[in-house]
Amino acid sequence: MLLLTLRNILGAGARTPPAVRRGGFEVIGIKSIGRMAVLPFLAGALLITPAHAKKSTVGGVYSISIAGFKVARGTLSLVMQGNAYSAKVAMAPAGIGTLFSTGKGGAEASGWLVGSKVVPSKYRMASHAANLDFYVNLNQGSGNIRSMEVTPQFKPNAERIKVTNRHRRNAMDPLSAALMPVRRAKDSLGPKACSRKLPIFDGWTRFDIKLSYQGTKEVSGRGYDGLVVVCKAKWVPVAGHRPSKESVKYMAKAPMEIWLAPMGRDNVLVPYRISIATKNGRLLVEASKLNIDGDGSDRAAR
């Protein structure tokens, strides 16, 4: 999701150098954010999107803060044409974040929605931070990571849980995880919106985000007025991590919460707010401005 992609874009990836760490932060977050952090099964090749398919778009600006201090700013652009989607994010330090990071970058993803499943096709992330280039290119299909390019690589460590081909099956990229479809429109603001497990691979690590329903809240004044679904989130490490690291142990128990808002279609939601309790205070990613334009629920021809 936005938070997961944020870590990669601003350089807290495989090897964030000591020079960009400040008081337990890595670039703009905490060390473990990248080990977190938005179910594909069917092949997108079976879908055909006609030229007249309805279009829904979301443009968003997100503010990222730690303990109440703004550290970064992110933008999200999401377009859905029938069952096909494309998403782009760009992020850069802001506020006090400019004091300890100059990292900037972006990511993009595309794929298909099949019922309540996300079927990614491509994901690319590129950023530059602390004199290092970070790059991920994932080619995906049928719910699997088929090929990838990742820079830099992890340093060898005997304790690290090795990522194998098995871990790259039934996995999705962090940006595609920002789309949360539900099978029926009437479920979009209820428990089924949160009833999901997101199996995410970011190029370095494989982890699950397990969501569960907490309730709903009314929000207004930032481009969206209405109900959001509140989900409790839990980060579960699978591979690519080092089990003995304190940051890994902490993140596995850290309280997390995600608010989801409809994206202009009745059956698809996107993150409105992400909150994580950290040792440095609450890490908050929240929409400061949304522009939602949609024609309601629709489905492309198959």
LUMDREN-460073 format. One line per field, with one value per residue (C-alpha): x negated, y, z; residue in three letters. Coordinates in steps of 0.25 Angstrom, whole numbers, plus 5000, padded with zeros to 4 digits. Layout:
<zanus>
xx <- c(X,...) .
yy <- c(Y,...) .
zz <- c(Z,...) .
res <- c(ALA,...) .
</zanus>
This chain:
<zanus>
xx <- c(5000,4996,4988,4981,4977,4973,4962,4956,4957,4950,4939,4942,4940,4930,4918,4922,4908,4905,4904,4919,4923,4927,4931,4937,4943,4939,4941,4955,4960,4956,4946,4957,4967,4961,4963,4978,4987,5011,5019,5018,5022,5027,5020,5022,5020,5034,5040,5043,5046,5055,5052,5066,5063,5066,5055,5052,5041,5035,5025,5019,5009,5005,4997,4988,4984,4977,4981,4989,4977,4979,4967,4972,4983,4988,4997,5006,5012,5021,5029,5039,5044,5054,5046,5033,5025,5013,5007,4995,4989,4979,4972,4962,4958,4966,4966,4955,4953,4944,4934,4930,4934,4933,4939,4949,4955,4968,4975,4985,4993,5004,5013,5027,5038,5046,5057,5051,5037,5026,5017,5005,4997,4986,4979,4967,4961,4949,4943,4930,4926,4913,4905,4911,4921,4932,4940,4950,4956,4967,4973,4986,4996,5007,5004,4989,4976,4971,4958,4951,4940,4936,4925,4918,4917,4917,4904,4902,4907,4908,4920,4929,4940,4938,4948,4951,4960,4971,4971,4973,4985,4999,4992,4995,4987,4989,4995,5006,5009,5015,5027,5037,5049,5061,5070,5083,5085,5093,5081,5072,5075,5076,5068,5065,5057,5047,5048,5035,5020,5011,4999,4988,4975,4967,4954,4947,4957,4969,4980,4995,5004,5016,5028,5040,5052,5053,5065,5068,5065,5071,5060,5062,5054,5043,5050,5058,5070,5076,5073,5059,5057,5047,5039,5029,5016,5005,4992,4987,4973,4971,4958,4946,4946,4936,4945,4936,4936,4943,4950,4956,4961,4967,4974,4981,4988,4989,5004,5008,5020,5025,5037,5043,5051,5059,5051,5064,5068,5077,5068,5054,5047,5034,5026,5031,5023,5012,5007,4996,4991,4976,4965,4964,4978,4990,4987,4998,5001,5014,5021,5020,5027,5035,5041,5050,5058,5065,5078,5081,5079,5077,5070,5063,5067,5060) .
yy <- c(5000,5015,5012,5000,5007,5019,5011,5007,5020,5028,5018,5009,4997,4985,4993,5007,5013,5017,5032,5033,5027,5037,5032,5019,5025,5020,5031,5036,5024,5014,5003,4992,4999,4993,4979,4980,4992,4987,4951,4949,4936,4937,4941,4955,4950,4945,4959,4968,4983,4989,5004,5008,5003,5013,5020,5023,5032,5036,5047,5048,5056,5049,5055,5046,5049,5043,5047,5059,5064,5064,5056,5054,5056,5046,5047,5036,5035,5023,5020,5008,5006,4994,4983,4989,4998,5006,5013,5023,5029,5039,5043,5053,5058,5069,5077,5072,5061,5070,5071,5056,5051,5056,5043,5044,5035,5028,5015,5010,4997,4992,4979,4974,4972,4959,4959,4962,4958,4967,4961,4970,4970,4980,4988,4997,5006,5015,5025,5031,5033,5035,5034,5020,5016,5007,5000,4989,4983,4972,4965,4957,4948,4938,4943,4940,4948,4943,4951,4962,4972,4978,4987,4987,4973,4968,4966,4951,4947,4933,4936,4943,4935,4932,4936,4924,4922,4917,4931,4938,4930,4936,4949,4964,4976,4987,4997,4988,4984,4998,4994,4987,4981,4974,4964,4972,4987,4985,4979,4991,4998,4986,4974,4968,4980,4976,4961,4959,4955,4963,4954,4965,4964,4977,4971,4968,4963,4955,4957,4957,4968,4962,4971,4970,4979,4989,4998,5011,5026,5038,5047,5060,5072,5066,5063,5052,5053,5040,5027,5020,5006,5004,4991,4986,4982,4972,4970,4956,4953,4941,4942,4952,4956,4953,4947,4952,4967,4975,4983,4970,4966,4980,4981,4967,4972,4987,4993,4997,5002,5005,5013,5010,5019,5016,5021,5025,5011,5004,4991,4997,5004,5010,5015,5028,5027,5017,5018,5010,5011,5012,5014,5028,5031,5029,5028,5034,5034,5042,5047,5063,5064,5054,5056,5044,5043,5031,5025,5015,5000,4994,4982,4980,4969,4956) .
zz <- c(5000,5001,5013,5007,4995,5003,5009,4996,4989,4999,5000,5013,5004,5004,5009,5015,5019,5033,5028,5026,5040,5050,5064,5059,5047,5033,5023,5027,5035,5045,5042,5041,5032,5019,5025,5026,5023,5001,4986,4972,4966,4952,4939,4934,4920,4920,4922,4910,4913,4902,4898,4904,4918,4929,4935,4950,4955,4968,4970,4984,4993,5006,5017,5025,5039,5051,5066,5060,5051,5036,5030,5015,5005,4995,4983,4977,4963,4961,4948,4946,4932,4933,4940,4937,4947,4947,4959,4961,4973,4976,4989,4995,5008,5014,5027,5037,5027,5018,5030,5029,5015,5001,4995,4984,4975,4969,4966,4957,4955,4946,4945,4946,4956,4956,4965,4979,4974,4970,4958,4956,4943,4945,4956,4955,4966,4965,4975,4979,4994,5001,4988,4986,4975,4978,4967,4966,4954,4956,4944,4949,4944,4949,4963,4962,4961,4948,4947,4955,4955,4969,4973,4983,4988,5002,5008,5011,5025,5030,5039,5028,5023,5009,4998,4989,4977,4986,4993,4980,4977,4980,4983,4979,4979,4990,4981,4975,4990,4991,4983,4992,4983,4989,4981,4984,4985,4998,5005,5002,5016,5024,5030,5017,5013,5023,5022,5014,5015,5006,5002,4998,4991,4990,4983,4996,5006,5006,5017,5019,5024,5031,5032,5041,5043,5054,5049,5041,5043,5037,5030,5022,5017,5009,4996,5001,5010,5016,5023,5023,5027,5039,5038,5049,5042,5046,5039,5038,5033,5023,5016,5014,5029,5040,5052,5063,5059,5070,5059,5053,5067,5069,5056,5058,5070,5067,5066,5052,5046,5032,5028,5014,5005,4992,4980,4972,4969,4979,4979,4981,4993,4994,5007,5013,5026,5031,5046,5052,5067,5067,5078,5072,5073,5063,5049,5041,5026,5023,5011,5011,4998,4990,4976,4973,4960,4957,4949,4959,4959,4946,4940,4927,4917,4918) .
res <- c(MET,LEU,LEU,LEU,THR,LEU,ARG,ASN,ILE,LEU,GLY,ALA,GLY,ALA,ARG,THR,PRO,PRO,ALA,VAL,ARG,ARG,GLY,GLY,PHE,GLU,VAL,ILE,GLY,ILE,LYS,SER,ILE,GLY,ARG,MET,ALA,VAL,LEU,PRO,PHE,LEU,ALA,GLY,ALA,LEU,LEU,ILE,THR,PRO,ALA,HIS,ALA,LYS,LYS,SER,THR,VAL,GLY,GLY,VAL,TYR,SER,ILE,SER,ILE,ALA,GLY,PHE,LYS,VAL,ALA,ARG,GLY,THR,LEU,SER,LEU,VAL,MET,GLN,GLY,ASN,ALA,TYR,SER,ALA,LYS,VAL,ALA,MET,ALA,PRO,ALA,GLY,ILE,GLY,THR,LEU,PHE,SER,THR,GLY,LYS,GLY,GLY,ALA,GLU,ALA,SER,GLY,TRP,LEU,VAL,GLY,SER,LYS,VAL,VAL,PRO,SER,LYS,TYR,ARG,MET,ALA,SER,HIS,ALA,ALA,ASN,LEU,ASP,PHE,TYR,VAL,ASN,LEU,ASN,GLN,GLY,SER,GLY,ASN,ILE,ARG,SER,MET,GLU,VAL,THR,PRO,GLN,PHE,LYS,PRO,ASN,ALA,GLU,ARG,ILE,LYS,VAL,THR,ASN,ARG,HIS,ARG,ARG,ASN,ALA,MET,ASP,PRO,LEU,SER,ALA,ALA,LEU,MET,PRO,VAL,ARG,ARG,ALA,LYS,ASP,SER,LEU,GLY,PRO,LYS,ALA,CYS,SER,ARG,LYS,LEU,PRO,ILE,PHE,ASP,GLY,TRP,THR,ARG,PHE,ASP,ILE,LYS,LEU,SER,TYR,GLN,GLY,THR,LYS,GLU,VAL,SER,GLY,ARG,GLY,TYR,ASP,GLY,LEU,VAL,VAL,VAL,CYS,LYS,ALA,LYS,TRP,VAL,PRO,VAL,ALA,GLY,HIS,ARG,PRO,SER,LYS,GLU,SER,VAL,LYS,TYR,MET,ALA,LYS,ALA,PRO,MET,GLU,ILE,TRP,LEU,ALA,PRO,MET,GLY,ARG,ASP,ASN,VAL,LEU,VAL,PRO,TYR,ARG,ILE,SER,ILE,ALA,THR,LYS,ASN,GLY,ARG,LEU,LEU,VAL,GLU,ALA,SER,LYS,LEU,ASN,ILE,ASP,GLY,ASP,GLY,SER,ASP,ARG,ALA,ALA,ARG) .
</zanus>
